[in-house]
Amino acid sequence: MRIRPRRHIAVRPLRRALSAGVVLVLAVPAYGCRPEVTPPGAPTAWPADQARHWQWQWQLTGPLDPAVDATVFLLDPVGTTSAQTADLRSRDRRLICQVYVGSVRSADPDASRLPDVVRGAAGRRPDSRWLDVRAWDTLEPVLADRFRLCRGKGFGAVALADADGYASPTGFPLDFDDQLLFNRRLAELARSLSLSPGLINDVPQVAALAPDFDFAVNEECVRLNQCAKLLPFTDAGKPVFHVEYTGSTDDFCVTTVGYGFASIRKDRTLDAPRQPCPLP
């Protein structure tokens, strides 16, 4: 009986290996050309040497405009999709989500988790109620999940809104120290979830809270004559993202850029259009 030699056993595996090698060689340069993006699990970094050189955008309403010439975007975590944050991150943008920590609206997805006992007087937003910030055990699980939503959508930082209820008629006997403790707890909670914490307004507490937060967001410090009170942030090399709703950039930019703020002019609706101050 004649035995035929088995001559082509390794041909197909060899071809597969060569094809895979070609694909790998071609893929590596393309991957290497992609911009380096902060991974989703890391908090946003704010290098001190760049504190005076950020350009930012604050948009909470209207279709998101990803083409705005800004390196920092402050957005609504509920209305912003994961695809949108992924697109912005691919452009190496730093993303901050705005979370209301001191108030709740009946339309909020998690409103049913907050009992009536922690809801007080009408808040700043339509159909909102101030929260009793002394009730940490009740509020913390809800706020932690709000922060987790930010983290899950690819944000690396969180800005705390309505974090100054003690200065308003909330329906609760809140004082300066109650708010201070609450805000510090929130900063610690944000860090535990790999988010960089930022403070919106709450100007009277800035001197006490600047060491606990990585950045500040301020509305109308020029009109209200409060800009100097934000210097604990800039003096520490931390960014201050500032907006004015009235006046001309020709008028207020001289003041705020001198303080080292990243300043813009916007409508109160906080839709896409913006007028930035020039960088120093």
C-alpha positions in Angstrom: 0.0 0.0 0.0 1.4 3.4 -1.0 1.4 6.1 1.7 0.9 9.7 0.5 2.9 12.4 2.3 0.9 15.0 4.3 2.4 18.1 2.8 -0.1 21.0 3.5 -0.9 20.7 7.2 0.8 24.0 8.3 -0.1 26.2 5.4 -3.5 27.6 6.7 -2.3 28.2 10.3 0.8 29.9 8.9 -1.4 32.1 6.7 -3.6 33.0 9.6 -0.6 33.9 11.7 0.9 36.1 9.0 -2.5 37.8 8.5 -2.8 38.5 12.2 0.7 39.8 12.3 -0.1 42.2 9.4 -3.2 43.4 11.2 -1.3 44.0 14.4 1.4 45.9 12.7 -1.2 48.1 10.9 -3.3 48.6 14.0 -0.5 49.8 16.4 0.3 53.1 14.6 -3.4 53.9 14.4 -3.8 53.3 18.1 -0.7 55.3 18.9 -2.1 58.3 17.0 -5.2 58.5 19.2 -5.2 61.3 21.8 -4.5 60.2 25.4 -7.7 60.2 27.3 -8.2 60.1 31.1 -9.6 56.6 31.9 -13.2 56.5 33.2 -12.1 55.3 36.6 -9.8 58.3 37.4 -10.8 61.6 38.8 -10.1 64.7 36.7 -6.8 66.3 37.4 -6.3 70.1 37.6 -2.6 70.8 37.2 -1.7 74.0 39.1 0.4 75.3 36.3 -2.7 75.4 34.1 -5.1 76.9 36.6 -5.1 80.3 34.8 -5.4 78.8 31.3 -8.6 76.8 31.1 -11.4 77.6 28.7 -14.7 76.3 29.8 -18.3 75.7 28.8 -21.4 75.5 31.0 -24.4 74.0 29.2 -27.5 72.6 30.9 -30.2 73.2 28.2 -30.6 72.8 24.5 -28.7 70.4 22.1 -25.2 69.8 23.3 -22.6 71.5 21.1 -19.4 69.4 21.4 -17.5 71.7 19.0 -17.3 74.6 21.4 -13.7 75.8 21.8 -13.4 74.8 25.4 -11.3 72.3 27.3 -13.7 71.9 30.2 -17.5 71.1 30.0 -19.9 71.4 32.9 -23.0 69.4 32.0 -26.2 67.8 33.3 -25.5 64.1 34.0 -29.1 63.1 33.3 -29.6 64.8 30.0 -26.1 64.0 28.7 -25.6 60.6 27.1 -22.6 58.2 27.5 -22.0 58.5 23.8 -21.7 62.3 24.1 -19.3 62.1 27.0 -17.3 59.4 25.1 -17.1 61.8 22.1 -15.9 64.7 24.3 -13.4 62.5 26.1 -12.0 61.4 22.8 -11.3 65.1 22.2 -9.4 65.2 25.5 -12.1 67.4 27.2 -12.4 67.5 30.9 -16.0 66.7 32.0 -17.8 68.0 35.1 -21.3 66.9 36.0 -23.6 69.2 38.0 -25.4 67.5 40.8 -28.0 69.2 43.0 -27.1 68.1 46.5 -29.2 70.4 48.6 -32.6 70.2 46.8 -34.9 67.8 45.1 -37.7 68.2 42.5 -40.7 65.9 42.4 -39.7 65.0 38.8 -36.3 63.8 39.8 -35.9 60.0 39.1 -34.9 59.4 42.7 -37.4 61.8 44.4 -39.3 58.9 45.9 -36.3 57.9 47.9 -36.3 61.1 49.9 -39.0 61.2 52.6 -41.1 64.2 53.3 -39.4 64.7 56.7 -36.2 65.8 54.9 -38.0 68.1 52.4 -38.4 71.7 53.4 -39.5 75.0 51.8 -39.6 75.8 48.1 -36.1 75.9 46.6 -34.6 78.1 43.9 -35.6 75.9 41.0 -39.2 75.5 40.0 -41.0 72.7 41.8 -38.0 72.1 44.1 -37.6 71.7 47.8 -34.7 72.3 50.0 -33.3 69.3 51.8 -32.3 69.0 55.5 -28.6 68.6 55.1 -28.3 67.5 58.7 -30.0 64.1 57.8 -26.8 62.6 56.3 -27.8 59.0 56.8 -30.9 59.6 54.7 -29.3 61.7 52.0 -26.0 60.0 51.6 -27.2 56.8 49.7 -29.2 59.0 47.3 -26.4 61.4 46.6 -23.9 58.6 46.3 -26.0 57.2 43.5 -26.2 60.6 41.8 -22.4 60.7 41.9 -22.2 57.1 40.6 -24.4 58.1 37.6 -21.8 60.8 36.8 -19.0 58.3 37.1 -20.8 55.7 35.0 -21.3 58.2 32.2 -17.6 59.0 32.0 -17.5 62.3 34.1 -14.3 62.8 36.1 -15.5 65.6 38.3 -18.7 66.7 40.1 -19.8 70.3 40.9 -22.1 70.6 43.9 -25.2 72.8 43.3 -27.5 74.2 46.0 -24.7 73.6 48.5 -25.6 76.8 50.4 -29.1 76.2 51.7 -28.1 77.5 55.2 -28.2 81.0 53.7 -31.8 80.7 52.5 -35.2 80.1 54.2 -35.1 76.3 53.8 -37.7 75.5 56.5 -35.0 74.0 58.7 -32.8 75.6 61.4 -29.6 75.1 59.4 -26.5 77.1 60.4 -23.1 77.7 58.9 -21.5 74.7 60.6 -24.3 72.3 59.4 -23.6 73.3 55.8 -19.9 73.2 56.3 -20.0 69.6 57.6 -22.4 68.5 54.8 -20.2 70.0 52.1 -17.1 68.4 53.5 -18.8 65.0 53.6 -19.8 65.4 50.0 -16.3 66.3 48.9 -15.1 63.1 50.7 -17.8 61.1 49.1 -16.9 62.3 45.7 -13.3 61.4 46.2 -14.3 57.9 47.4 -16.0 57.4 44.0 -13.0 58.7 42.0 -14.6 62.1 41.2 -12.9 65.5 41.6 -15.2 67.7 43.8 -16.0 71.3 43.0 -18.1 73.9 44.8 -20.7 76.0 43.0 -21.1 79.5 44.6 -21.4 79.2 48.5 -19.0 82.2 48.5 -19.2 82.9 52.3 -17.7 79.4 53.0 -15.0 79.5 50.3 -12.2 80.3 52.7 -13.2 77.3 54.9 -13.9 74.9 52.1 -11.1 75.7 49.5 -8.8 73.0 51.0 -11.5 70.4 50.6 -12.4 71.1 47.0 -10.4 71.0 43.7 -12.1 73.8 41.9 -14.9 76.4 42.2 -17.7 77.5 39.9 -19.1 81.0 40.5 -22.0 83.0 39.1 -21.8 86.8 38.9 -19.0 87.6 41.3 -18.4 90.8 39.4 -22.0 92.0 39.6 -22.2 91.0 43.3 -18.7 92.4 44.1 -17.5 89.1 45.5 -14.6 88.1 43.3 -11.9 88.7 45.9 -13.5 86.1 48.2 -12.7 83.4 45.6 -8.9 84.0 45.9 -8.4 81.0 48.3 -8.8 78.8 45.2 -6.6 80.6 42.8 -4.0 81.3 45.5 -3.8 77.5 45.9 -3.4 76.9 42.2 -7.0 75.7 41.8 -9.2 76.8 38.9 -12.2 79.1 39.3 -14.8 78.8 36.5 -16.7 82.0 36.5 -19.8 83.3 34.5 -21.5 86.6 34.2 -25.0 87.0 32.8 -25.1 90.7 32.3 -22.6 93.3 31.1 -19.9 93.1 28.4 -16.8 90.9 28.4 -14.9 94.1 27.6 -15.9 95.3 31.0 -15.6 92.4 33.4 -12.8 90.3 31.8 -10.2 92.8 32.9 -11.2 92.2 36.5 -11.6 88.4 36.4 -8.7 87.5 34.3 -6.6 89.6 36.6 -7.8 87.4 39.5 -6.9 84.3 37.4 -10.4 83.1 36.7 -11.6 81.3 33.6 -14.5 83.6 32.7 -17.4 83.6 30.2 -20.5 85.5 29.4 -23.7 83.5 29.0 -27.5 83.7 29.1 -29.2 82.5 32.3 -30.7 79.6 30.4 -27.2 78.1 30.1 -27.7 76.9 26.5 -24.8 76.5 24.1 -23.8 80.1 23.1 -21.0 81.7 25.1 -18.6 84.6 25.0 -15.2 83.7 26.6 -12.7 86.1 28.1 -9.3 85.9 26.4 -6.7 83.8 28.1 -3.8 85.7 29.8 
